[in-house]
């Protein structure tokens, strides 16, 4: 099975993960679908996860 990726600046996000986060936020948001705010929340989340990963797995 070939995974499809969407490019978010400097990050690859699999469709299943992206769909999950979109669904969660739309549910919490009551369906107003503010796409720009949603996209920024996703970027912030992945940035935070990337930082957490760096802390959990220090290089060097």
Beta strands, then each sheet from edge to edge (+ up, - down):
strand 1: 5-8
strand 2: 11-14
sheet 1: 1+ 2-
end
